[in-house]
Amino acid sequence: RSEALTVEGKITGEIYLSNHLTIEESAEIKANIEVEELTAHGTMEGKIQCSQIAKISSTAIINGELYAPKIIMEEGARFNGRIEMDFELPEGI
């Protein structure tokens, strides 16, 4: 889907979105997720793949795997799992 999505409740399953996903503080997500951009304030569990950026706020609790080329994690955020970032080093480094 191409629209942005904001979740305030519970979701179990899979989320595929070619835009921005916002997980509000009240949300509880147990899902495999593929999105362009993620902003997480709530509780998430599963495999999360972001093609652009993942922003994890201080209220977020994440258990699982996070794949994104850019990750911003605020102080106080709770993360348990694996983070992998795709990036290339500049030539000569």
N, C-alpha and C positions, 0 to 999 in steps of 0.2 A: 504494500500500500504506500501511497505517496504523501498522505497527510501526517502531521505531527500527532502524537498521542500522549495524553497524560493519564496515569493510573493512580487512583486513590484507594482502591480496594484490593481484593485478592485475585490473583491469576495463577493457574496451574496449567502448564502445557508448553506452547511455543509462541514466540512473537517474532514476526519478520516484518521489518518496516524500513522503507527507503527514505527515512526522514529522521526527525528528532523524537526520542522517547524520554518522557519525564516520569520518574517514579517518586511520587509524593511520600512524605514522612509516614502517612497512615497506610501505605501500600505494603502488601506482603506478596512477593513474587517467587514462585518455584517454577522456573522455565528455562529453556534454551532460547537465547535471544540473539537476533542478528539485526543490527540497526546502523544507521549512518552516525548519529550522535546520541549520547546518553547523558542524562543528568539524573543522578540517584540521590534521593534524600531518605528513602525507606529501606525495607528489608528485602534482600534478594538472595536467591540460591539457584545455581546452575551455571551453564556455560554462556558467557556474554561476549559477543563479537561486535566491535564497533569499527566501521571503516574510516571514520574521521577522528572522533575524540570522545573520551569518557570523562565526565566530571562527577566526582564522588564527594558529596558534602559531609560535613562533620556529624550529621545525624544518621548517615547511611551505615547499614550492617550488611556486608556481602560475604557469602560463603560460596566458593566455586572457582571458576576460571575466568579471567578477564583478558581479552585480546584487543589491543587498540594501538595505533601508531602514536597517539598522544593521550596522556592520562594526567588529570589534575585531581589530587586527593587532598582534601582539607584536613588540617589537624583535628583529631578526634574521631575521624572516620574509622570504622572497624572492618578489616578485611582479613579473611582467612582463606588461603588458597594459592592459586598460581596467577601471576601476571606475565604476559608476554607482549613485547612491543616490537613491531616491525620498523626497522629504520636502517638506513645505510650511512656508514661513516663517510665523511668527505675524503676525497683522494689525498693520499699522502699521510693518512693517520692510521 
